[in-house]
Amino acid sequence: MELQQFVERINREKDEIAIHNAAIKEIVAEAKEAGHVPKHLRQIVRESRLEPDVRKDHLATLDQMRRELGWFADTPLGEAAMQRAAEPNGAPARPKPFAEQPVHQAKPRGRPRKVLFDQEHPHGTA
């Protein structure tokens, strides 16, 4: 009799888990339709469930491992990130004002025009 009650309670809990899993699946599908990547969303949910101190240690460990592996450091974006991280308080370098930025000369488009007449006499008369 007691064993039967345990089995019934476990089965009820399993049914509730199935209902919750279906609801979560629908939410993830909605997020996907909104343009979010389900894999990344699930990772964020896992991290959000961690205690703040545990999450901070986890992320710091991952960052340390990535630095040791040299991931992204040799790309232009990685180099910029490393330079920014090396700056005091992570302050970004200020860009040049618009007036000080280089001016690019436009290249002529298409083929050059044919010269039909003598350059000295535009109408072909001497």
Sequence and secondary structure as in RCSB ss.txt:
>XXXX:A:sequence
MELQQFVERINREKDEIAIHNAAIKEIVAEAKEAGHVPKHLRQIVRESRLEPDVRKDHLATLDQMRRELGWFADT
PLGEAAMQRAAEPNGAPARPKPFAEQPVHQAKPRGRPRKVLFDQEHPHGTA
>XXXX:A:secstr
 HHHHHHHHHHHHHHHHHHHHHHHHHHHHHHHHTT  HHHHHHHHHHHTS HHHHHHHHHHHHHHHHHHTTTTTS
HHHHHHHHHHHSGGG       GGGS        S      S SSSTTS  
